[in-house]
C-alpha cells in the first residue's frame, strides 16, 4: 500500500533537506528511473542521488565556484537534474537556460547573469564553440552527458572527482550552511509581453511552494512522473521537486517526439503538461474513437461517464477506456495542466476517461504555483483556490468583478536580477502585481480572464479581454488558433482577430478535397459570426485576418504577444473581412 508522507509536518527550508530526509527515511526507494544503454529500466535511489549531489558539489567547490552563478542548459536528462541540484544545494546560484535560444542570446545572458560555469549538452557546447571569443575567458564548461567527444569534463567525471575528495576528508560541501532566504535560483521568464527578465528565487521560495502544493494535491511515495516540459521552466522544475518532496520518482523525456515511447516505457502515475499538449492528445484520441462503430463507440465516447461515476464503477470505466489509459502507460491517475488556459470541455472529457485534470495558475515570480484545484472535486472552468498561506486580492475591480491579481506570501520572488526599476513596478509592500486579470466566484474559486496589458478599452470605457474571445473561437474545430487585438479607428478601438484555420476541418465540414481562399474565409467568418452573436455589441469582432503560419510561442506554448497588433502581417494571398 502506498505510503502518504505527513506533508503538514515535513517542514523544510532548503531543497537539500528534501534529499537528506528521503535518503534517511527510505534510502533504497527510487528517486529517478532511467532507460539504460540496453533499453532496460534502471533506478537511482535517494541515497545514491544524495551521494551524487554531494560529490558534484564538492568537486565544484574545489574548482573555486563557491557562491558563483552556474548555468545548466540542455535536454531533460538525469545529468541536468544532478547538476541543477548540486548547485542549488550548496554551491552557488543555479541559472537554468533555454537550449533553444540563439548563440547571440546565449552569450548575452552568460555575461548579463555573470555566469562563471555552465553545464551544457553537446548541441549547446557546439553553439558555445562558435562564440568562444565573445565569452568570458575563465568560463568553465562541463558536459551533461556520460561521455564527451569534445574533451569537456562530464558531470559523471565530477562525481568521481568529488568522491576522491570526500575520501580524502573533504566534507566542506556536506557541512556547508544554506541561507534559505539568499538568492539560489535565477529563472528567465518567457517574455510573452515584455522582454524576458531574470526572476530571483530563494530556497525558501521553492520549498514553500512545494510544501503548499503537496497539501493540496494528494501524492504518495509510489507516484511517478515523466518530465516532458523543459526543465528550465519553473512549472516543470517545481513538479520535479514536488515529486522528490513526497518521496516519489521522476523520469526524463528528452523531447516531444519521444513522448509516446516514454509514456509506455515509464508508465507514470502523474502527467504534467500544458494545454496545447493535452489538446493534441485529445484530438488524436477522438480521431481513433471516431473510427469505431456501434455499441463499442457508445462505450468510448464518454456518453456513459455520468452513469459510471454515479455508481462508482471506476474499474469498469478503466476497462471501457482501456486504450486511452494504455496510451498514457496504463498507470496514470491524474494530469496536472497549467501555464496557459485550458478548454474546460477538454478537461471534462479526460475526467470522463477516468483521468482527472488538476488545473492551476501561477507565474515564475511566484515559484511558480499560486493556486490550483485538488483533483478530488476538480472545477475545470476555474484555476481553483489560492494555496494555504498565500494571500490573493483583486485590485482595480471593474464592473464585471474582474481585477488585477495581487499575491503575497512565502512564494513571492526576491525581485528581478539587476533590474530594480522593474522590481519596484510589481513589488509593493510585499504584494506582487501579477499583471493577470481574474475574478473570484461565490465558492472562492478564481477565474483568469486575461492580462492587463492585453485589455482593449473602448471609447465608452468598456474592457474587452482578448483571451475570452479567443477561447470562444478556439473552441470551434475550424479554428486552429486565434489572436485578438485592438486597432484604433475613428477615436475608438476596433476588435480585430487573426485566425489560423484548420483546413482539414473545413474540408470535412464543406465536403471538398481542395479549398479556395473564399472557402476558408467564409468558414472562418461563419465562426466569428456565431461568436459575435454570443457577445454584447461592444465586444463584437469587426475585422478578420486569415494567416497560414502558426503564431510564435513561448517554451510553455503560450502565444507570444507584443501588446499591440502582431508585427507579422497575414499572407498576401489571404483576404481581409470586415464584419
N, C-alpha and C positions, 0 to 999 in steps of 0.2 A: 504493500500500500504506500502511495506517495506520502512523503513527509512534508508538511507545511511548516516552514520556519515561522517563529513568532516574530514577525517583522515589526510589531509595535515595540518590542523590547530590544531588538537588534539595532542599536544606535551607533552610527559610525560618522566620523568627521572627515575621513580621507579614504580614498579608494584602496590604498594598501591594506587598510584594516579589513576590508571586504575579503581580499585574497587571504590574509592571515587567518581570519575567522574560519573560512572554509577549509583551509589547509589543516587546521586543528580539528574542526568538527567532523569532517568526512574526507580525510586526505586522499583516499583512493577513488573518490567519485570523479566522473569525467567532467572537466571544465570545458574542454574543446574536443570535438570529434572531427577527424580528418580522413580524407581518402589518401592512402599511401601510394607509393610508386607502382605497386602491383594491382591497385584498384580495390584494395580491401579497406575496411573501416578500422581505424586505429584511434586511440584515445589518449588525451593528455590530462592527467589527473590534476586536482587542485594543488596537491603537494608539488608536483613537477612544475606546474605553471608558476607557483611562487618561487621555486628554485630558479627557473629560467629568468624571471624578472629580477631577482636578487643578483644573479650573475651578470646579466647585461648591465644593470645599474652600476655594479661595482666596476666593471670594465670602463664604462663611460666616465665615472668619476676619476679613475686613474688617468684617463686621457685628457683631463683638465676641463671637463664640460660641466662642472658643478655650477648650478644656477643659470645656465645658458638656455637660450631658446633653440629648440631642436625640432626640425620638421620631419613629418612622416608623410610619404606620398607614394601611392601605388594601388594596385588592385586589392580587393579584400583578400586577406590571407592570414594564416597564423603568425607569420613573420611581422606583419603590420601590427597585429594585436600585441605581440611580445614587446616590440619597440615602443609602441604607444604607452603601454602600462609601465615599462621600465622608467621612462622619462617622467611620467605623471606621478609615480610612486616614490620619488626621492632624488631625481637628478636635477631637473630644472623645469622649464615651461615647454609643454608639448604644443606643436603647431601643425595640425593636420592640414594638408593642402589637396586641392583637386588635381588629379592626374591628367585631366583633360585640358588644363589651361595651356596657353601658348608658351613658348620658350621665353618671349619677352616679358609676359606677365609673371612667369616663374622667377626670373632674375630680379624683377621689380619687388616682388613680395619677399624674397630672400633678404634683400637689402632693407626694405621697409621694416620687417619684423626682426632685424638684427640676428638672423639665424646663423649659428656657429657650426651646426652639423645637420646632416639630412640623411634619413633612411629612405631609400628610393628603390623602386623596381627597375628592371633592365631598360624598359622604354623611357623612363624618366632620366636614368643615368645617361642614356644616349642623347637625350634632349639637353642635359646639363653639359655634355661634352661639346655641343655646338655653340654654347655661350660661355665657355670656360673663362675667356678673357674678361668677361663682364662680372664675374663672380668674385667674392672675397677670396683672397689668396689662401687664407688659412681654413677655408671651409672644409670640414671633414665629411666624406661621403661614404655611407655604408649601404650594403646590398640587403634587400629584404628576402631574397631567395636563399636556398640552402647552398647553392653554388653560384659563383660569379665568373663570367667569361672575361671581364674587363679588369680583373685584379682587385676589385673593391673588397674590403673586409665585410664579410657577411654577418648577419645577425646571429647566425649559429657559431661563427668564429668568436664572436663576442661572448657567447655563452661559455665556450671552452676557456677563453681568456679570463673571464670572471671567475670561473671555477678554480683555476690555478691560483688566482689572487686570494680567494677565500680560503683555500687550503693552506696558503702561506700565512694566514692570520688576518687578512684584511676584512674587517667587519664594518667598515665605515658606512656602507650603504644600508646594511641591515639595521644599524643603530641611528641612522640619520633621522632627525626630528622633522616633521612635516607641519608647517603652519597652515591650518585649514582655511585661513582667510587670505592667504597670499595668492598672487596670480599663479595659476597652474596650467591653464589651457587657453590658447588663442584660437578662436574659430572665425573664419572669414564668412560673412553672410553671403547669400547668393545674389543679393542686389537686384531684386525684381523691379524696384522703382528707383533706387539710388545706386551709386557706385558702392561696391562692397566695402564693409567696414570690418575691423577685427574686434570681435567681442571677447572681453576678458572675463574668464570664469575661474572660480576657486574650487578647491577640493570640497569645501563645504557646500557650494552651489550644487555640484554634481551629486553628492551624497544625499542632500536634502531632496532633490528631485527623484532619485532612485527610491528612497525610503517612502516618499509620499505616493508614488505610483504603485509601489508594492502593496500599500494599504488598500488601494482602490481596485487593483486587478489581482484576482486570485491565481497565483502561480505556485508551483511546487518544485521540489528538488528533482522531480522526474521530467520536468518540462525541458524542451529543447527548441532552439530557434535557428533559423538559417539566415545569416546576414547577407541580404541581396542588395540593399541600397548602399551607396558608397559610405564607407566607414568614416570619412572625413566630415560627414554631415551629422549635426548634433542629434537628430532624430534616431538614426541607426546606432550611433555611438551609445546613447543613453540606454537603448534597448539591450545592447550587449552588456553594459554594466548592470542593468536590472537583472539579467539572467544570472550573472555572477553573484549578485546580492542574494538571490533566493536559492543559490546552490544548484541551478540547472546547468545546461551545457549549450555551447554555441558552435556553429559550423559556418564556413565561409563560402559564398558563391562568388567566383571571380568576375561574373558578368551576366547580363540578362539572357544571353544565348545559351547559357548553361543552366538556366533556372529549372526547366522541366527535368533534366537529368538529375540535378542535385536534390530537388524535392523528393523524387523517387528514391534516391540513394540514402538521404539522411532522415527522411520521414519526420519532419519537425512537428511539434505539437502547437507551436506558436509561429504565425507568419506575419512579419512586419512589412508593410508595403505603402505605396502612395496610390491615390485614386486611379491614375492612368494605368497602372499595372493591373489593378483589380478590374477595371473596365475591359481591358483586353482579354483577361481570363474569362470574364463573364460572357463576352461576345463569342469566344471560342466554344464555351460550354453550350450556349444556346444554339450555335451552329450545328453542333453534334446532336443535340436533343431534337432539333427540327427535322432531322433525317429519320427519326423514329416515327412509328405509326401505331394506331390502335391503342389498346389498353396500356401498353408499355409507355407510350408518350404521355398519357394521362398521369401515370405514376411519376414521371420525371420532369414535369413542367411546373411543379410547385402547387398544383391545384388541391392536393391533399394535405398540404403542410399544416393548415389550421386544425384539421381533424386529428392529425398525428400529434400535434402539440397538446390538444385538449386531453387526449388520453395518455400523454407522456410515452408515446411509442418511439422513444429515441433510437432504440436498437433497430426497429423496423425501418425508421426513416433513414438510418445509415445504410440499410440494405437497399432501399429504394434509390438512394443517391450514391451507390457504391462506386460507380465510375468517377463521379466528381471527387469523392474522398480519395480514391486511388491516385488521381491526378496530383493531389497535394501530398502524396506519400502514405496515405492511409491512417495516419495518427493525429491529424490536425484537429484541434478542438477550439481554436479561436484565431481571429485575424485582428491585427491592430492596424488601423489605417489613419494616416494623418498627413500633414504638410500641405494639403490643399483640400478644397471642398469635394465631398463625395455625394453622388446622387443617392438620396435616401432609398429609392426603389431598388437600387442595386444592392444596398446593404440588406434590405428585407429579403431579397432573393437568396442571398447567401445564408441568411438566418434560416430560411425555409429548407435549405440543403443540410441544416444541422451545423452550420459554421457561423456562429455569431461574430459580428464585426464590432470591435470596440473603436469608437470614433473619438478623437480628441483634438485639442487645439494647443498650439504653443508657438514659440519662436526662439531662435538661438539665444537671444538676450535673456531668456528665462530658463535656460539649462536643459532642454527647451520646453518641457511639457507643463502647461498651466492648468488644464482641465481635461477631463475625459469621462466617459461613462464606464460602468463597471462590468459590462458583458453579461451580467445576470439578467438585468432588465434594460437592455440597450434601447436608446432613443435615437433612431437613425437620422432624424431630421434635426438633431441638436449635437453639440460637442460636449454635452454633459455638464457637470458641476465643477467648480474650482477644487483643486486638491486641498486636503486639510492643511491648515497653517498658511494658506495662500489667500490673500485678500484681493478681491476684484471689485472695482467700481466702474461706473459708466460716467463719462464726462461730456458735457455739452449735448445732453439728450435732446433729440428732435421730436417733432410731433408724433412720430411713429414709435417712440420709445427706444430708438437706437442712439447710441453714443459711443465715444471712443473708449475702448477697453484699457483700463489702467490697472497695473498689477503691483503688489507689494508682498514681500516675503523672502525667505531664505534662498529662493531660486533665482532672484534677480541679479543680473550681472554686476561686476565691479565697475564697468564702464567700457568705452571704446578705446582701444590702444592708440596712443599718440593723437588723440582727437578729443580734446576737452570741450570744444565747441559743440560737437555732435552729442557728446555725453550730456552736457548741460541742457541740450534741447529736449532730451527724452527722459532724463532722470531728475525728479524734483521731490525733495523731502522723502526719498526712498521709494517713491512711486514711479514706475516705468510707464510712460505713454507709448503704447504699442503701435499706434497708427492704424489699428484694426477697429472696425465698427461692428457693433453687435447689440443684441438686446437679451434680456433675461425674462423667461416666461414665468407663469404662475407657479410652476413646480421647481423653480430655481435652476433650470437648465438654460444654458446660453446658446444663442444662435448667432453665427457670424454672417454679417450682411455685406461686408466689403472693406475697403481701405479708405482712409481719409483723403489720400492724395488722388484716388480714382473717382471720387464722387463728382458727379455732374450737377451743378447748381443752376437751375433755371432762373430766368429774369424775375419770376414770381417768388423766388426763394425756396422752391421745392428741391429736395435732394433726390437724385436718381443714382442708384447703386449699380454699376455695370455688372457686378458679379451675379446679382439677382436675375437680370435679363439674360445673361449668358447661361445660367442654369436652366431657364425655360427653353432656350434654343438648343442647347447641347443634349437635352433630353429627347430630341427628335432624331430618329435614325438617319435622316437626310443630312444632318449637320455633324461633321466630324469634330469641329471646334469653332469657336467664335471669339471675337474680341470687340467689346463695346467701348466707344469713346465719344466725347463731345466735340462738336465743331461749331465755332462761332458763326452766327448768321443773323443779320439784322438786329444786333444787340442782344440776342438770346443764344441759348445753347441747343443745337440740333443733335439728336441722338443718332449716331452712325454705327453700323456694325460691319466688320469684316468677317466673312464666313469662309471656312474651308469645307466644301461639300464632300459627302461620301458618295462618289459617283456610282459605286456598286449598288448602294441602297436606292439611288434614283433610278438606275436601270431596272431594278427589280420592281420598283413602285409603278413605273410607267410602261413596263414591258418592252423595253428597247435594248438592243445589244450595243448600239452606238448612240452617243449623246451629242447634241448640238449645244452651243452656248445658251441658246434660248431655253432648251430643256432644263439645263442646270439653273439658269436664272429664275425660271418660273417655279421650279420645285422649291428653291430657297425662299422666294418671295411668298409662296403659299405658307411656308412655316412661319415666316416673320409676321404675316397677316394674322395667323391664328394666335400667335403670342400677343400681338398688339390688342386683339380683342379681349384678352385676359387682363390687360393693364389699363390704368387710368390714362386719360388722354395725354397728360404732360410727360408720361414715361414712354410713349409710343416711339418705336424706331422709325425714323423718317427716311433713312438712306441705307442701301445695302450694297456692299462691295464684295465681289467674289474673288478669292485668291486660290491659287493652286498649291502653293507650298505651305506646309505647316508652320506655325509660329515657333520662334526660338523659345527654348525652355531652360529653366534652371536645372540643377542636378536632382531636384526632387520633382521635376516635371511640371512645375508651375509655369504658365506663360509669362514671359518677360514683358514688363510694361515700361513705357517711358514716362507715363503720367500724362501723355498727350497722344495725339494721333500717331499711329505707327509710322516709323520712318520709311519702311519699305512699302512702296505702292503696289496695288494688285497688278496682275499680269495685264499687258496691253490688250490681249485678245478677249478679256472679260468685259462684262457690261456693268454699268452703274445704274441702280434703280432707285428712284425717289418715290417714296410712298406717301 
